[in-house]
Amino acid sequence: MEGNAVRNNGLAGPEREPGEIDTSVAHAARVYDYLLGGKANFAVDRAAAERAYAAWPGGLDGVRADARTHRAVLGRMVRYLARDAGIRQFLDIGTGIPKEGNVHEVAQREAPESRVVYVDRDPIVLAHAHQLLRGAPEGATGYIYGELREPAAILRAAAETLDFSRPVAVMLFGILHFFSDADDPRAVVGQLAASLAPDSYLALSHLARDVEGEALAETFRRLNAVMAESVTLRSHDEVAGLFGGLELVEPGVVQLPQWRPEAGTVPAGPLPMWCGVARKVS
Ligand SMILES: C[S@@+](CC[C@H](N)C(=O)[O-])C[C@H]1O[C@@H](n2cnc3c(N)ncnc32)[C@H](O)[C@@H]1O
């Protein structure tokens, strides 16, 4: 298995060429970067965010705080998986532009031998991927320019860094709401889960349809009109259904602040995103 490597066009099957960075239309990775105070975004992303998130509960400041909570929960889940579940391999699909608290940083702080493969389909993430490849020498990090709609190709490429005969945690954080019902996100998750060894995990977060319903519907009416990717909001039960036959760990599918809050933090809410972690039992 390789050490740290960028796998550009590394997918088997139809060749996947990275597209140009298109600054004529807003992109989810760059809008999210803007919300988190990053610099890898363009005027079109900032304008889309400012107009759409004016409708979010608490406006732009509200969504910025919620985006920080989202990153914090990603960190909490990775810590839980590394520390409590003994996971040493991670496949993070829909990585986004690198930021503080990337999966390998959190995992390797717990266990330096952790191996992490990142996947994203946006060329701006590829342009920054080198920042994800500076992991601990005891472990490994890799990057795949890839598309979640092609799970078999992702699994093939990730197998150069990860051993799928042993447990792997698949992170699908803030990505499945870019799948319409016609895209059948449950089938894609099922395909990934079927390839995992027993005691593997799936961690996901997803925008909610049934929390702050009207505000969210208006936010994404505005955003979907101008963004390259279109968002589909889902209810608690629909998000729980995405886990298929996997066994949810406590506290199940909850709003972000309620997922195992750490000592000293007060769960806030409501926050219109569902999240959860589940284990593959056999
Ligand atoms: C909101 S960001 C989430 C970033 C990170 N996972 C986090 O939670 O902080 C969503 C990312 O998913 C990526 N994405 C969306 N649809 C995708 C797909 N079908 N395949 C691969 N990446 C995708 C976008 O390019 C974007 O970088």
The ligand as an ORCA input file, in Angstrom:
! r2SCAN-3c Opt
* xyz 0 1
  C     -20.784     20.980      2.397
  S     -19.291     20.284      1.841
  C     -18.923     19.253      3.240
  C     -17.448     19.206      3.578
  C     -17.038     18.286      4.724
  N     -17.482     16.911      4.524
  C     -17.550     18.755      6.064
  O     -18.533     18.206      6.543
  O     -16.998     19.684      6.633
  C     -19.849     19.072      0.656
  C     -18.768     18.541     -0.265
  O     -19.288     17.418     -0.967
  C     -18.782     17.444     -2.304
  N     -19.713     16.664     -3.146
  C     -21.015     16.928     -3.418
  N     -21.544     15.957     -4.182
  C     -20.550     15.045     -4.394
  C     -20.484     13.810     -5.108
  N     -21.564     13.331     -5.733
  N     -19.299     13.138     -5.126
  C     -18.213     13.629     -4.471
  N     -18.217     14.791     -3.794
  C     -19.372     15.495     -3.742
  C     -18.753     18.917     -2.660
  O     -17.862     19.164     -3.729
  C     -18.321     19.535     -1.330
  O     -16.928     19.694     -1.278
*
